[in-house]
Amino acid sequence: MPNLLIRDLDDDVLQGLKAAAKAHGRSLQAEIHDVLRRANTRNLAETRRLSAKWLKRLSRSGHSDSAALIREDRDAR
């Protein structure tokens, strides 16, 4: 598994992570793993939500078959 180096992390962010790790009864590394895992899950959930929204929006409008339009254009030449 790859390693990650974070440079110039604000002291207040580090202290917050340490406090959260202590409150959850785990190491700082385990806390950071959990924070990153949850952030990735939220991004995936948000992507799925937006995709569903666009699919719904696009399904309401009528779309023509682009292959048929291209074929018509080629046949007209």
C-alpha positions as CSV (number, residue, x, y, z in Angstrom):
1,M,0.0,0.0,0.0
2,P,1.4,3.4,-0.9
3,N,2.5,6.0,1.7
4,L,1.5,9.6,1.7
5,L,3.5,12.6,3.0
6,I,1.6,15.7,4.0
7,R,3.7,18.8,4.3
8,D,2.9,22.1,6.1
9,L,-0.2,20.8,7.9
10,D,-1.6,23.5,10.1
11,D,-1.1,22.9,13.8
12,D,-4.8,23.3,14.6
13,V,-5.7,20.7,12.0
14,L,-3.2,18.2,13.5
15,Q,-4.5,18.9,17.0
16,G,-8.0,18.4,15.8
17,L,-7.1,15.0,14.2
18,K,-5.3,14.0,17.4
19,A,-8.3,14.9,19.5
20,A,-10.6,13.0,17.2
21,A,-8.3,10.0,17.3
22,K,-8.3,10.0,21.1
23,A,-12.1,10.4,21.2
24,H,-12.5,7.4,18.9
25,G,-9.9,5.4,20.7
26,R,-7.6,4.9,17.8
27,S,-4.2,6.0,16.6
28,L,-3.7,9.2,14.6
29,Q,-2.9,7.1,11.5
30,A,-6.1,5.1,11.9
31,E,-8.0,8.4,12.3
32,I,-6.5,9.9,9.2
33,H,-7.3,6.6,7.3
34,D,-10.9,6.9,8.4
35,V,-11.2,10.6,7.5
36,L,-9.8,10.0,4.0
37,R,-12.0,6.9,3.5
38,R,-15.1,8.9,4.4
39,A,-14.1,11.8,2.2
40,N,-13.7,9.4,-0.7
41,T,-17.1,7.8,-0.1
42,R,-18.8,11.3,0.1
43,N,-17.2,12.2,-3.3
44,L,-18.5,9.0,-4.8
45,A,-21.9,9.5,-3.4
46,E,-22.0,13.1,-4.6
47,T,-20.9,11.9,-8.1
48,R,-23.7,9.3,-8.2
49,R,-26.2,11.9,-7.0
50,L,-25.2,14.4,-9.7
51,S,-25.2,11.6,-12.3
52,A,-28.7,10.6,-11.4
53,K,-29.8,14.2,-11.6
54,W,-28.4,14.7,-15.1
55,L,-29.8,11.4,-16.3
56,K,-33.2,12.4,-15.1
57,R,-32.9,15.8,-16.7
58,L,-31.7,14.4,-20.0
59,S,-34.4,11.7,-20.1
60,R,-37.1,14.4,-20.1
61,S,-35.8,16.0,-23.3
62,G,-36.2,14.4,-26.7
63,H,-33.0,13.4,-28.4
64,S,-32.7,12.3,-31.9
65,D,-30.6,9.4,-33.0
66,S,-27.3,11.0,-34.1
67,A,-26.4,8.0,-36.3
68,A,-29.6,8.5,-38.3
69,L,-28.9,12.2,-38.7
70,I,-25.3,11.5,-39.9
71,R,-26.6,8.9,-42.3
72,E,-29.1,11.3,-43.7
73,D,-26.5,14.0,-44.1
74,R,-24.1,11.6,-45.9
75,D,-26.9,10.3,-48.2
76,A,-27.9,13.8,-49.2
77,R,-24.4,14.5,-50.6
